[in-house]
Amino acid sequence: MKKLTLITLALVATLAKADPVLLDRSPDAYPTATLLASNSGNWANSRDSQHFADSFSFASGEVLTGMGLYSGSDWGSLGQTVTIQLWADNAGTPGLLLNEFQESISVIDTNGSSSASLINQKYVDFTNPLNLAGSTLYWISMSGGDGSSYSELAMLGLSGSGAPDDGRSFQISGNTPQGFTPVGDASMRLYGHEVPEGGLTVSLLGVAMIGLVSLRRKLAA
């Protein structure tokens, strides 16, 4: 029974990240980046206190199905509640809060970090995937807890000439953007897949069909 349970857990872990990596800012992807702050670059990161958003964009429309955040192995646990926030861009800063929801950490692994004893990835599946437009700047954060009490999920900052971007993230307090802070770029991965080709066309066709049916009923009446 124990062996079967382990196999089942391994299968669940594998299925949890079935979609490919769309954005890779893992430590291994930027091996020359500087890990900021003490204790391998971990910054306090809780929904009801300080946490950090970083920007990203895709060339074409994508569907986000999960996210991984990197930090030291002392932080984050399986089943821990985390908050995902997605922000629209406003002249290079987080603007309108587009979406906020809670998920649970389903996988913790060292995929993307060769410093296995120090750094690992905390991964969550999105219950409701996020459909994002192409050529559009967004901001995203993943923090510990649901805002009701302090829950730590440290964030790894990447800085220096080998960092993904400018070595800064945007500090958020609760759900209020505060300003840029030199804690490094958020070390994270975004998972998902392309928007299905013709998906929008099918949706519009469905709306049109509903309209025609409604019109036919009115004419019949």
Rosetta blueprint (number, residue, H / E / L):
1 M L
2 K H
3 K H
4 L H
5 T H
6 L H
7 I H
8 T H
9 L H
10 A H
11 L H
12 V H
13 A H
14 T H
15 L H
16 A H
17 K L
18 A L
19 D L
20 P L
21 V E
22 L E
23 L E
24 D E
25 R L
26 S L
27 P H
28 D H
29 A H
30 Y L
31 P L
32 T L
33 A L
34 T E
35 L E
36 L L
37 A L
38 S H
39 N H
40 S H
41 G H
42 N E
43 W E
44 A L
45 N L
46 S E
47 R L
48 D L
49 S L
50 Q E
51 H E
52 F E
53 A E
54 D E
55 S E
56 F E
57 S L
58 F L
59 A L
60 S L
61 G L
62 E E
63 V E
64 L E
65 T E
66 G E
67 M E
68 G E
69 L E
70 Y E
71 S E
72 G E
73 S L
74 D L
75 W L
76 G L
77 S L
78 L L
79 G L
80 Q L
81 T E
82 V E
83 T E
84 I E
85 Q E
86 L E
87 W E
88 A E
89 D E
90 N L
91 A L
92 G L
93 T L
94 P E
95 G E
96 L E
97 L E
98 L E
99 N E
100 E E
101 F E
102 Q E
103 E E
104 S E
105 I L
106 S L
107 V E
108 I E
109 D E
110 T L
111 N L
112 G L
113 S L
114 S L
115 S L
116 A L
117 S L
118 L L
119 I E
120 N E
121 Q E
122 K E
123 Y E
124 V E
125 D E
126 F E
127 T E
128 N E
129 P E
130 L E
131 N E
132 L E
133 A L
134 G L
135 S L
136 T L
137 L L
138 Y E
139 W E
140 I E
141 S E
142 M E
143 S E
144 G E
145 G L
146 D L
147 G L
148 S L
149 S L
150 Y L
151 S L
152 E L
153 L L
154 A L
155 M E
156 L E
157 G E
158 L E
159 S E
160 G L
161 S L
162 G L
163 A L
164 P L
165 D L
166 D L
167 G L
168 R L
169 S E
170 F E
171 Q E
172 I E
173 S E
174 G L
175 N L
176 T E
177 P E
178 Q E
179 G E
180 F E
181 T E
182 P L
183 V L
184 G L
185 D E
186 A E
187 S L
188 M E
189 R E
190 L E
191 Y E
192 G E
193 H E
194 E E
195 V L
196 P L
197 E L
198 G L
199 G H
200 L H
201 T H
202 V H
203 S H
204 L H
205 L H
206 G H
207 V H
208 A H
209 M H
210 I H
211 G H
212 L H
213 V H
214 S H
215 L H
216 R H
217 R H
218 K H
219 L H
220 A H
221 A L
